[in-house]
Amino acid sequence: MPLPPFSVSLPALPINVSLPARPLRLSLPAPPARLLLPALPVPENGEAPV
C-alpha cells in the first residue's frame, strides 16, 4: 500500500496546502482556459484574430 500514503504524503499535502490558489490556476489550464474562452468569443463568432 505504498500508493495511497505516498500520493497523500507529499504531492497531496504540500502541493495543495502549499499554494492551492496560485499553483492550481497557473499549473492547471482549466481556470485560464475558461477565462480565455468567454473573454474572447472566438468559437462563437467563427472569426478568430489569433
NUTOR-567049 format. One record per residue (C-alpha): residue number from 1; x, z, y. Coordinates in nm, 4 decimals. Each point is the difference from the previous one (the first is absolute). Layout:
BEGIN
NUM | X | Z | Y
...
REM end
This chain:
BEGIN
1 | 0.0000 | 0.0000 | 0.0000
2 | 0.2738 | -0.0961 | 0.2492
3 | -0.2313 | -0.2378 | 0.1839
4 | -0.2647 | 0.2262 | 0.1623
5 | 0.2447 | 0.2736 | 0.1131
6 | 0.2567 | -0.2550 | 0.1161
7 | -0.2353 | -0.2113 | 0.2078
8 | -0.1708 | 0.3111 | 0.1368
9 | 0.3295 | 0.1790 | 0.0497
10 | 0.1965 | -0.2224 | 0.2389
11 | -0.1699 | -0.3290 | 0.0960
12 | -0.3385 | 0.1684 | 0.0336
13 | 0.0630 | 0.3166 | 0.2005
14 | 0.2935 | -0.0936 | 0.2273
15 | -0.1310 | -0.3479 | 0.0797
16 | -0.3622 | 0.0958 | 0.0614
17 | 0.0757 | 0.3420 | 0.1491
18 | 0.3027 | -0.1229 | 0.1924
19 | -0.1656 | -0.2565 | 0.2279
20 | -0.3375 | -0.1133 | -0.1362
21 | -0.0987 | -0.1588 | 0.3286
22 | 0.2980 | -0.2094 | 0.1140
23 | 0.1564 | -0.1072 | -0.3338
24 | -0.3377 | -0.0817 | -0.1517
25 | -0.0981 | -0.2294 | 0.2861
26 | 0.3442 | -0.1587 | 0.0241
27 | 0.0585 | -0.0113 | -0.3757
28 | -0.3424 | -0.1083 | -0.1237
29 | -0.1152 | -0.3343 | 0.1444
30 | -0.3611 | 0.1179 | -0.0207
31 | -0.0627 | 0.1592 | 0.3451
32 | 0.2013 | -0.2645 | 0.1921
33 | -0.1712 | -0.2823 | -0.1920
34 | -0.3456 | 0.1314 | 0.0863
35 | 0.0998 | 0.0473 | 0.3635
36 | 0.1537 | -0.3473 | 0.0217
37 | -0.2965 | -0.1764 | -0.1605
38 | -0.2782 | 0.1363 | 0.2265
39 | 0.2322 | -0.0196 | 0.3006
40 | 0.0689 | -0.3713 | -0.0470
41 | -0.3066 | -0.1888 | -0.1310
42 | 0.2062 | -0.2661 | -0.1758
43 | -0.1930 | -0.0443 | -0.3283
44 | -0.3290 | 0.0264 | 0.1890
45 | 0.0690 | -0.2723 | 0.2591
46 | 0.2048 | -0.2152 | -0.2353
47 | 0.2562 | -0.0877 | 0.2661
48 | 0.3056 | 0.2250 | -0.0278
49 | 0.2546 | -0.0131 | 0.2866
50 | 0.2635 | 0.1348 | -0.2398
REM end
